[in-house]
Amino acid sequence: MLQPRKKLTKKEMRRDPLLESVEKGRHFYERNKRNINAGIIVLIVLILLGWGWQNNRASSRDEALFASTKAVAAYMNGNQAGAQDALQSVSDQYNAKDGTALSVYFLGVTKLDSNLYDAATIQFNTLVQNTDSPILKAAGLLKLAYIKEIQEDFTGAAQLYEKASKIREYASKNEALIAAGYNYQRAGKMDDARRVVQTVDDKKMTTNLLDSFRYLQGMIGS
C-alpha cells in the first residue's frame, strides 16, 4: 500500500486543486487587468456575437446575445454591482438557450461570491440543464460540486465532480476525478473512491497534481 509522502495539515487536506487553479487565474487577471481587460471583452463579444451569426437565429436571440455580452463585459470590467443587476436582468428576460448561458454562469458566480448558495445553485442548475456548450455544462457542474462541498454533502460533490469528468470536451478530467476521489473518501465511501482512482491517467499530470493523487491513493489504500 502506498503511503503519503508527507503529513498534510487540515487546511491542506481541504484544499481543492481545481479551485486553486481558478484562484491563480483570478490573481493573474487582477495583476494584469489594465493590459488584458480590453482584449478579454473583445473576445467575449466576438464569441457571443459570432455564435449568434453562425446559427442565424431569430432577432430575439440576437437581442439576448447583445444583452448577455454587455452584462458579462460589465462583470469582467470589475463593475460588480452593475454587473449583477445586468446579469439578473438577462436571466429574467431570456431563456438560457437564447445565447445567454455565459451570463447565467457569471450570475451564479456573483451569487456564490456573496455566499448565496441556494440562489447560486439555481443558476448553475439552469445552466447545466439548458446550455448547448459542453464546456459551460462542465463549468456549471464543477460549481455545483463546490457548493456541495461547502455544505458538507461530500457524496453529492463527488458525484458531480465525476459527472463533469465524463464530459468529453472537458480537458481537466484528472483534476475532477481526483476531487471526486477525495470527496468519496471524506464521505467514507472507500469503494467508490478506489473505483474513481483506477480511472485516473497518472501519466499526464503536473508534479503537484501527481503528489495529490499519490496522497489520495495512500489514504484509501489503493
N, C-alpha and C positions, 0 to 999 in steps of 0.2 A: 504493500500500500504506500502510495506517495504521501510524504509529509510536507506540511507548509514550510516554505523556505525561511520564513521569519514570523515572529509573533506580531500580529496586527492589532492596533488599538481598536476600540469600539467604533471610533469615528471613521477609521479607515475601512472597517468591515461594512459600514453603512454606505460607503461611497459608491456612487453609480457611475461607471466609466462612460456610459452614454451621455449622461448629463454633464460630466466633466468636459467632454468634447464640445458640447453646446456652449458651456461657460467660457471655454478658451476662445471659441469663435466670437462670443459676445464681447469679451475683453479686447480682442484684436480689433473688432469693429469700433469700439469706443475710442481706442487709441488712434485709430486711423480714420475717424469719422469724416473729417473735412475732405480728405483726399478721395475716399471711395463712395461717399454718400450719393453724389450725383450719378455715378456710374451704376450703382445698385438700383436707384429709382428708374433710370432709363431702361435697364434690363427688365425690371418688373413690367414697365409699360409695354415694352416690345413683346414680352412673353404673353401677357394677358391679351393685348390687342391682336397680336399675331394669332393666338388661339381662336379668337372670335372670327377674324377674317378667314382663316383657313377652313373653318367649319361652315362659314357662310350662313350663320343662323339669323333669326329674325331680329328686328330692331330692338326688341326688349332685351335680348341677350347682349347687344352692343351697349345699351344703357347700363346694364348690370356690370359689364366689364369695365366701363368707364368709371362708374361709382366705386367699384372694388379697387381699381387702380389708384384712385385718389385716396381712398381710405388706407390702403397698405402703404402708399407713399408717405402719408402723414405719420404712420407708425414708424417707418424706417427713418424718418427725419427727426424722430425724437419728440414729436408733439403728442405725448401720451394721452392727455385729456381730450384733445380734439380728435385724436385717432380713435379712441374708444367710442366716442359719440358717432363718428363717421362709420366705423365698423359695425356698430349696433344698428345704425340706420340701414346699411346694406343688407344685413342679416334679416331685418324686419321686412324689407321691401321685396327682396328677390330670393328665389329658390337657389340652393347651393349648386344645382345642376346648370344654372344660368351663367356659369363662368365666375362665380363669386367664392369658390371653395377656398382660395387663399385668404380671403378676408375672414371667412368663417374660422379658419385655423388661427389667424392672428387675434381675432376676438376672443377665442378660447385662451390664448396665451395671456392676454391682458387680464382676463378673469382669474387665471391661475396665479399670475403675479400679485393679484390683490387678495389671494387666499380664498377666493370664492369658488370652492371646489365643485359644488353642485352645478353652478352656472357654467363653469369650465367644462364639466362632464357633458352637459347638454350640447355645447358647441362641438366638442370633439366627436361625440356620437353622431351628431348631424353630419359632420364632415365624413366620417367613415362610411356612413350609410348612403351618402349621396354623391361623393366625388367620383369622377371617372379616372382620376390620376392615381396610379398605384403608389407613387412616392408620397403624395399627400395622405393617402389612406394609411400608409405605414407610419407617417409622422403623427397622425391622429391616434393610432393605436399605442404608440410609444408614450404619448402624453397621458392617455387613459391609464396605462400601466403605472406611470409615475404617480398619478393621483391615488391609485390603489395602494401603492407602497406607503404614501403619506398616511393613508387611512388604516395601514397595517393589515390590509387584505392581501397577504403575500401570495396566496394561491391564485387569486384573481389577477394580480400583477404578473405572475409567472405565465399564466395562460395568454395574456395579452402580448407579452414580450415574444412568446413562442409563435403566436399568430402573426406578428409583424415579421418575424424571421422567415416565414413561409412565402412572403410576397416576393416574387421572382425578381422584380426590378429593384428591390431594396438591397443596397450594396453591403451594408454592415451587418450581415447575418450573424457572424460570430459574436459580436457585441450583444445583440439581442438574445442569442441563445445562452450566453454566459449570465446575463442578467436574469433570464428565466431560471437558470440553474440555481443561482443564489437565492432567488425568492422561493423556489420549491424547497430548498434546504431550510430557509427560515420558517417555512410553514410546516416543517417536519415531514415532508413528503420526499423521502430519500430515493425511492424507486423512480419517481418522476425526474428528480434531479439527475440521477445516473443516466436515465434514458436520454435526457437532453444533452448531457455532456458527451455522450457517444456520437452525437451528430455534429459536434464542433470540428471544424477543419483547423487543426493546430499548426498546419504548415504555412499558413498565410496570416501571421499575426505579428504585431509590433512586440517588442520586448515587454513593455508594461502590461499589455493585454495577455501575453503568454504567462506572465507571472500571476496575474489574476486568475487565469484558467487553471494553472497548476495548484494554486492555493485552494480553489474550489474542489478540485479533484481530491486533495488531501482531506478536506472537510467531510466529503461524502463517501470516502473510501473507494473511489473509482480507480 
